[in-house]
Amino acid sequence: MITDSNNPKGISILEDPELRNHLDTIINKIWPSLKSHLEKTGYAFSPNSDPLIETKLSNVLVRSMMIMLFDAQSAFCRINLDCSPDHWMIRNEFFLTLPASADIKFICEILGNSRLSGNPPSLVISKNNPAAYYQVTFDSGRGEDWGMHETLYLIDKLRRAVDVNISMFEIMLDGEVNENIVAEFLTAAYEIYEAY
């Protein structure tokens, strides 16, 4: 058994270095184009230099890169790209923060929308923070096997995930919630968060 004082979880993983390098090469090939797209958005993002690529616990080798987009206060979305020997997966999370004054009937429409029912958003209430009283979290993941499309297709999917999350954020930017805004917000959300 191998012990490592820098490994507090007590887990040791043996990785195929060639496969690890292959998966990292794919992520590093995608990163410059994705980073350029992120820079054009005008939003702060992380990482803002080289991608941080980590191994995820799984029954196969999965290398993962995460990006986050921020407004002036906090993160409003997280996008993960997971690459394994057989396929890739893009996982999206969007954090909708609304004030205590938001009309609960519109929040219920977002939470209970039938097109999101297969993977419904979740709600957390922060009673001590009236400006960010409600947080609705959207979560989705989609992927494909390698070989179905070229890397440019994956880059396009990542760019689209960035654009849709930004669109959702900007629709709700002022925290005003009414029927028209909720309809516009859900139309944007359906593109990556609709459950089939």
N, C-alpha and C positions, 0 to 999 in steps of 0.2 A: 504494500500500500504506500502511496505517495502522500506525504503531508506537506502542506504549504501554509505558512503563517499568514500569507496575503489572501488566503482563500477561506473566509470565515464560514462559508456554507458547507465546507467539507466535501465538495464535489470536484472530481477530476475528470476531464474530458480528453479523450484521444481523438485527434482529427487527422484526416488524410491531408498532408500538406499540399499535395498537388490539386486536390479538389478544392481545398480552402482558397488557394491562390487563384484558381479558375473562377470561383464565385466572386472573390474580391475584385478580380479584373473586370468582370461584368459590371459590378457596382461602380467601380472607378471610371469605367468607360461612359456610364450614364451620367455621372455627377457633373461634369463641366457644363453640359447642356441644361441640366436641371438647375444648377446654380445660377447660370445666366438668366434663366426664366424667373427664378426667385428674385434676383436683383432688380429686374424690370418691374416687379410688382410694387416696389416702394415700401413694403413691409419688412420689419426686422424678422430675421429667420435664424435658426440654429440647426446645424452648425454653419458658420459663415466662412469656414476655410475648407479643409479636407473632410470628407465624410467620416464619421465614427462608425466603423463596421464591427459588429459584435456577433458572437455565436449565440444562438438561441437553443435552449434545451429542447430536444426533439429526438425521435428515433432515427432521424437522418441528419446529416450536417446541414444546418440552415444558417446562412450569414444574413444579417439584418442591418439596415441603415434607417435611421429615423430623422425626420425633419420636423421642425415646429415653426409655426408662424405666430407672431406676436403683434398685439396692438400696443398702445402706450402703457397699459396696465399688466397684462398677462397673456399667456398663450390662448389662442382661440382655435387652433387645430393642430393635430399631430398626424403625420403620414409616415407609415412604415413600409419599406420595401423589403420583403423576405425572399431570399434566393436559395433554393435547394437544388440538388442534382437534377431533379425531374421537372420542377416548375418554379414559377414566381408568384408572389401574392402581394397585392397592395392593400394595406389596412388603413382606413381613414377613421379619425375621431374628430368631431366638431363639438365645441363647447359654446352653447348659446347662453349668455348671461343677461338676465333681465331684472329690472328693479322691482321692488315690492309693489309699486303702483301699477304694474302691468295687469291687464285684465285676465283673470284666471280662465275665462271661457276660451280665449284664444290659445292659451297655453295648453288647455285640454284638447283643443283641435289639433295642435301640433303633436301632442303625445298620443292621441288616439286615432290619428289619421290612418285609414284603412290600407293605404298603399305602403305604409311603414309597419304594418302589423306583424309581419314575419320576423322582424328584427326591430322592435319599437325602441324609440329613444327612452332614456331614463331621466328622472328628475331628482335633484337634490335641492333642499331649501336651507339657506343660511340665514337664520333669524337675526343674527347679530350684524348683518351687512345689508342695509336697505337698498344700497345701490346695486348690489349683486345678490339679491334675495333668492332668485330662481336660477338654477343652472340645469339646462337641458342638454344631455350628452347624446350625440348621434354616433353610431358605430357601424362600420361595414368592412367587408373584405371581399376582394375578387382577385382571381388569378387564372393563369393558364399554364399549360405545359410548354416547355421550351420547344422551339422548332415550329410552333404554329404561326409565329410572326417574327419579324426581325426586331432587333433592339430598338429601332426607331419607333416601333409600335408601343413598346413599354415606356419609352421616354414620353411619347404623346399621352399615354394614360396617366403618367405622373404629373405632367403639366396640367392636364385637365382636372386632376384631383386638386391641385393647387388653385386653379381658377375657380372651380365650383365652391371650394371652402371659402375663398375670398369673397365671392359673390354672396354667399349666405351671410357672411359677417357684415358686408356693406349694406345689405338689405335691412338688417336689424341694428345697424350702427347707433341710431339715436335712442334705441330702447322703446320706441313707439310701436305699439302692437294694435293693429286693427285688421279687419277682414281682408282688405286688399293686400296689405303687407304680408300677412300670414299666407295668402294664396301665392304671392310672388316668391316668398321664402320656400314654401313647400315645392313649388315648381323647380326651383334651383336644387333643392335637396334630393328630389327624386332621381336626379342624374347619377348620383353615386350611393345614396342611402336607401333607395327603394328596395324592399325585399321582394324577391320573385317567388 
